[in-house]
Amino acid sequence: MTAQSPSPVFTAQFNINDQEFSLAGVLRPHSTAEIADDLLLLRNGIETVSGVLYVNLKRVTHMNSTAFRALTRVLIDASRSRPEIKFVVVASSVVAWAARMFRHLNDLSPNIVIEVYDSAFYPGQTFVENQSFIPILRTQTKMTWRHEREILPRHGLRNGMVIADICCGIGDFAMLVRKEFGPARIVALDHSSPSLDYARDVAESFGVRDIEYTYGDASQMLFESDQFDFVTCRHSLQIFDRPELLLRELYRICKPGGRVYITNEKNSHCLGEPRADSIQWTYNEVAKLFSHFDMDVEMGPKSLRLLLDAGFEAVKMESFMVTNLDGDPQEFADVIAAWRDVYAGEMSVRRGDSAEFVERFRQGFADHIFAALHPKGYAGWPIWAASGRKPL
């Protein structure tokens, strides 16, 4: 059941199965009459629901006072005529004004509540926002770039494209793509303000002003559909508890015939020699630890299925091993040490692991460092790269 306003800049929909009324776009009517059909859609929807009604504002980029007053009037009247229903207004921290505008409704009616749905957007986001982790993220990208600069052209990236790097983190990958592939336009989006602040500072220090760093929610992006030739999303699906939502959005913003490129890991396949048994045990436990926090660092080999299920075609997939032989072994050792401090530190503490477990856990990382630095040692970190084409 769908109604569209006379103005092309916004839409209103009611989904009876989800009991959700959703608005999207720019709501700036000159009078209530301009949105009368949309308000009627909401009123009719209210009559059909039981238990809870969701009002989804996650894609509303602007709303004037005329629209705000009209919408809130309908909600307040309905909350009083149907006090048995809970009205949930769902906003996003990306569009912060929405939560502020609607928050006072709970004071007027106790069965209207405001939810900022992405306040805990990525389960693992807080673990990698620590400023001390940022240099390690740069080192990780430096290590993977040695492989990806050769892989990306095989997946369709070429000069002059319009590119989006979603979940861009500290922006280092976007900087490398800009330098190597000379895109016509590159947009880099992330949901972490500290990471974006760092990315902008680095770009400014190098005099780079043509990367469009954007704060946003990757599962509900404010970009128009069919906009980018090539979309990247690296090491992010695995730390989001509903990766299909991200893939749906990556698919939406990609142009028909364009490609979406993803990378993910399989941490239980990290390896090292000597002390292989200890290292193997440790990374099996890493996978379990992430699973406890609703993340899947075993996702790499699942990429083919995920892309096909999302509607992509002509899927390409390959894997590569980052090793201590790729460059400076100390850089790899530094990365492992950072993993140890986060995984066997903050994450283990939050899970409530015993002191004995943490000691053995930390020892496994120490053994991996030993393997990386040993003159006859070998240490590896496996990554899967995959891409799919959006059908024409």
C-alpha positions in Angstrom: 0.0 0.0 0.0 1.8 3.1 -1.2 1.0 6.8 -1.7 3.3 9.4 -3.3 3.0 13.1 -2.7 2.5 15.5 -5.6 6.0 16.8 -5.0 8.7 14.6 -6.4 11.1 15.4 -3.6 9.6 13.2 -0.9 7.6 10.0 -0.6 5.4 8.4 2.0 4.7 4.7 2.4 2.8 2.4 4.7 3.8 -1.2 5.1 1.0 -3.2 6.8 3.2 -6.2 7.4 5.8 -4.2 9.3 3.2 -1.8 10.7 5.5 1.0 9.5 4.8 4.4 8.1 7.9 5.8 6.4 8.8 9.2 5.0 11.8 9.9 2.8 13.3 13.0 1.1 12.7 16.7 1.7 9.4 17.7 3.3 8.8 21.4 2.8 5.1 21.8 1.9 3.8 25.3 1.7 0.5 24.2 3.2 -0.9 21.1 4.9 -3.0 20.5 1.8 0.1 19.5 -0.1 0.7 16.5 2.1 -3.0 15.7 2.8 -2.8 12.4 0.9 0.3 11.3 3.0 -1.4 12.3 6.3 -4.5 10.3 5.2 -2.3 7.3 4.5 -0.9 7.6 8.0 -4.4 7.9 9.6 -5.7 4.9 7.6 -2.6 2.9 8.6 -3.1 3.6 12.2 -6.6 2.1 12.0 -5.2 -1.2 10.8 -2.4 -1.8 13.3 -2.4 -3.4 16.7 0.3 -3.2 19.4 2.8 -0.8 17.8 3.1 1.6 14.9 6.5 2.6 13.6 7.0 6.0 12.0 10.3 5.8 10.1 12.1 9.1 9.6 15.5 7.6 8.8 15.6 8.9 5.2 14.1 12.4 5.8 16.8 14.9 5.1 14.7 18.1 5.7 11.3 18.9 7.3 9.8 22.3 7.7 7.5 23.5 10.5 4.4 23.0 8.4 5.1 19.3 7.9 6.3 18.8 11.4 3.2 20.3 13.0 0.8 18.4 10.7 2.6 15.1 11.4 2.8 15.5 15.1 -0.9 16.5 15.3 -1.9 13.2 13.7 0.3 11.2 16.1 -0.9 13.0 19.2 -4.5 12.7 18.2 -4.1 9.0 17.4 -2.2 8.3 20.7 -5.2 9.7 22.6 -7.9 8.0 20.6 -6.0 4.7 20.6 -4.0 4.6 23.9 -3.5 0.8 23.5 -1.0 1.4 20.7 2.6 2.3 21.2 3.9 4.8 18.6 7.6 4.6 17.9 9.2 7.4 15.9 12.4 6.0 14.5 15.1 8.6 13.8 18.8 8.4 13.0 21.8 10.1 14.6 22.9 11.0 11.1 19.8 13.3 10.9 20.1 14.6 14.4 17.5 17.3 14.1 14.7 14.7 13.7 15.3 13.2 17.2 15.4 16.7 18.7 12.3 17.8 17.0 10.2 14.8 17.9 11.6 14.1 21.4 9.1 16.4 23.2 6.2 14.2 21.9 6.8 11.8 24.8 6.0 14.6 27.2 2.7 15.2 25.5 1.8 11.5 25.2 3.5 8.7 27.1 2.7 6.1 24.4 4.8 8.0 21.8 8.5 7.2 22.1 11.6 8.2 20.1 14.3 5.7 19.1 17.6 6.7 17.6 18.0 3.3 15.9 21.7 3.5 15.1 23.0 4.6 18.5 24.7 1.2 18.6 25.1 1.0 14.8 28.1 -1.4 14.5 28.5 -3.8 17.4 32.3 -3.5 17.0 32.5 0.2 16.3 33.6 1.2 19.8 36.4 -1.3 19.7 38.1 0.4 16.8 37.4 4.0 17.5 40.1 4.2 20.1 42.6 6.7 18.9 45.5 4.4 19.6 44.1 1.9 17.1 44.2 4.4 14.2 47.9 4.0 13.3 47.3 0.2 13.1 44.4 0.7 10.8 46.7 2.6 8.5 49.3 -0.2 8.7 46.6 -2.8 7.9 45.5 -0.9 4.8 49.1 -0.5 3.7 49.6 -4.3 4.0 46.4 -5.2 2.1 47.0 -2.5 -0.5 50.0 -4.3 -1.9 47.5 -7.0 -3.0 44.4 -4.9 -3.6 46.0 -2.5 -6.1 46.4 -5.6 -8.4 43.0 -7.1 -7.5 40.8 -4.1 -8.0 41.2 -3.8 -11.8 40.3 -7.4 -12.1 37.0 -6.5 -10.4 36.3 -3.6 -12.8 37.9 -0.5 -11.2 39.5 1.8 -13.8 40.3 5.5 -14.1 37.7 8.1 -14.3 34.9 6.3 -12.4 32.5 7.7 -9.9 33.4 5.8 -6.7 31.9 5.4 -3.2 33.9 4.0 -0.4 31.3 3.0 2.2 32.4 2.4 5.8 35.6 4.3 4.9 37.0 4.4 8.4 40.0 6.7 8.6 39.9 7.3 4.8 43.2 5.8 4.0 41.8 3.4 1.3 40.0 6.3 -0.4 43.2 8.2 -0.5 45.0 5.3 -2.1 42.3 4.7 -4.7 42.3 8.4 -5.5 46.0 8.4 -6.2 46.1 5.1 -8.1 42.9 5.3 -10.2 42.1 9.0 -10.6 38.3 8.8 -10.1 36.1 11.5 -11.6 34.5 11.7 -8.2 35.0 9.8 -4.9 32.8 9.9 -1.9 33.9 8.3 1.4 31.2 7.6 4.0 31.4 6.4 7.6 29.3 6.4 10.8 32.2 7.3 13.1 32.9 11.0 13.7 36.3 10.4 15.2 37.4 8.4 12.1 36.1 11.0 9.7 37.8 13.8 11.7 41.1 12.0 11.3 40.5 11.3 7.6 39.7 15.0 6.9 42.8 16.1 8.9 45.1 13.8 6.9 43.5 14.9 3.6 44.0 18.5 4.5 47.6 18.0 5.5 48.3 16.6 2.0 46.3 19.3 0.3 43.6 16.8 -0.9 40.2 18.4 -1.1 38.4 16.3 -3.7 37.5 13.4 -1.5 33.9 14.0 -0.2 34.1 12.7 3.4 30.5 12.2 4.6 29.0 11.2 7.9 26.3 8.7 7.3 24.6 5.4 8.1 25.6 2.7 5.7 22.3 0.8 6.2 20.2 3.9 5.4 22.3 6.1 3.1 21.0 9.5 2.0 22.5 9.1 -1.5 20.3 8.9 -4.5 19.9 5.5 -6.1 21.9 4.4 -9.2 24.7 6.9 -8.6 28.1 5.2 -8.5 30.1 3.2 -11.0 32.1 1.3 -8.4 31.2 0.9 -4.7 33.6 -0.5 -2.1 32.9 -1.7 1.4 36.0 -3.3 3.1 36.1 -5.3 6.3 32.7 -3.9 7.4 30.0 -6.4 6.6 31.7 -8.7 9.1 31.3 -6.3 12.0 27.7 -5.4 11.3 25.1 -7.7 12.8 22.8 -7.5 9.7 25.1 -7.5 6.7 22.2 -7.9 4.3 21.0 -4.4 5.1 24.4 -2.9 4.1 24.4 -5.0 0.9 20.9 -3.8 0.0 22.1 -0.2 0.3 25.3 -0.9 -1.6 23.2 -2.4 -4.4 20.8 0.5 -4.4 23.4 3.3 -4.8 25.4 1.4 -7.5 24.6 2.2 -11.1 23.1 -0.7 -13.2 26.1 -2.4 -14.7 28.4 -1.1 -12.0 30.1 -3.2 -9.4 30.2 -3.5 -5.6 33.5 -4.7 -4.1 33.7 -6.1 -0.6 36.5 -7.7 1.5 36.0 -9.8 4.6 38.2 -12.2 6.7 38.2 -15.7 8.1 40.1 -15.2 11.3 40.2 -18.9 12.2 42.5 -19.3 9.2 45.1 -16.9 10.5 48.3 -18.9 10.8 51.9 -18.9 11.9 54.9 -21.1 12.2 56.6 -21.9 14.6 54.1 -22.3 17.5 51.3 -23.2 15.1 49.0 -24.9 17.6 48.9 -22.0 20.0 48.2 -19.6 17.1 45.5 -21.8 15.7 43.7 -22.0 19.1 43.9 -18.3 19.5 42.3 -17.3 16.2 39.6 -20.0 16.7 38.8 -18.1 19.9 38.9 -14.8 18.1 36.1 -16.0 15.9 34.0 -17.1 18.9 34.7 -13.8 20.6 33.4 -11.7 17.7 30.4 -14.0 17.4 29.6 -13.2 21.0 29.2 -9.6 20.0 27.1 -10.5 16.9 29.9 -10.1 14.5 31.2 -12.6 12.0 34.9 -12.5 11.2 34.5 -15.9 9.4 32.5 -14.1 6.7 35.2 -14.1 3.9 34.2 -17.4 2.1 30.5 -16.5 2.5 30.9 -13.5 0.2 29.8 -15.3 -2.9 26.5 -16.3 -1.3 25.9 -12.9 0.2 26.4 -11.1 -3.1 24.2 -13.5 -5.0 21.4 -13.4 -2.4 21.5 -9.6 -2.6 20.8 -9.7 -6.3 24.2 -9.2 -7.9 25.3 -11.1 -10.9 28.7 -12.1 -12.5 30.2 -12.4 -9.0 34.0 -12.5 -8.9 35.8 -13.8 -5.8 39.4 -14.5 -4.8 41.4 -14.7 -1.6 44.9 -13.5 -0.7 47.2 -13.9 2.3 48.8 -10.9 3.9 52.1 -12.2 5.4 55.2 -11.1 7.3 57.1 -11.5 4.0 55.1 -8.8 2.2 57.1 -6.0 3.7 58.5 -5.1 7.1 57.8 -8.0 9.5 57.7 -5.5 12.3 54.6 -3.9 10.8 52.8 -7.2 10.8 53.9 -7.7 14.4 52.6 -4.3 15.3 49.2 -5.2 13.8 49.1 -8.4 15.8 50.0 -6.5 19.0 47.1 -4.1 18.4 44.7 -7.1 17.9 45.9 -8.6 21.1 45.3 -5.4 23.0 41.7 -5.0 21.8 40.7 -8.7 21.6 42.4 -10.0 24.7 41.8 -6.7 26.4 38.6 -4.7 26.1 36.6 -7.3 24.3 37.5 -10.2 26.6 36.9 -8.0 29.6 33.5 -7.0 28.3 32.6 -10.7 27.7 33.7 -11.6 31.3 36.5 -14.0 30.4 38.6 -15.5 33.2 42.1 -14.4 34.0 43.3 -17.8 33.0 41.6 -17.6 29.6 42.9 -14.1 28.9 46.5 -15.2 29.8 46.3 -18.1 27.3 44.6 -15.8 24.7 47.4 -13.2 25.0 50.0 -15.9 24.7 48.6 -17.0 21.4 49.1 -13.5 20.0 52.6 -13.3 21.5 53.3 -16.6 19.6 52.0 -15.1 16.4 54.3 -12.1 16.9 57.1 -14.5 17.5 56.4 -16.3 14.2 56.2 -13.0 12.3 59.6 -11.8 13.6 61.4 -15.1 13.5 64.0 -15.2 10.8 62.7 -18.5 9.6 59.1 -17.9 10.6 55.9 -17.3 8.7 52.7 -15.5 9.7 49.6 -15.0 7.6 46.2 -13.2 7.7 43.7 -14.4 5.0 41.3 -12.0 3.3 38.6 -12.7 0.7 37.9 -10.1 -2.0 34.6 -10.3 -3.9 32.5 -8.2 -6.2 29.2 -8.4 -8.0 27.6 -6.5 -10.9 24.3 -4.8 -10.5 22.1 -6.0 -13.4 21.2 -3.6 -16.2 
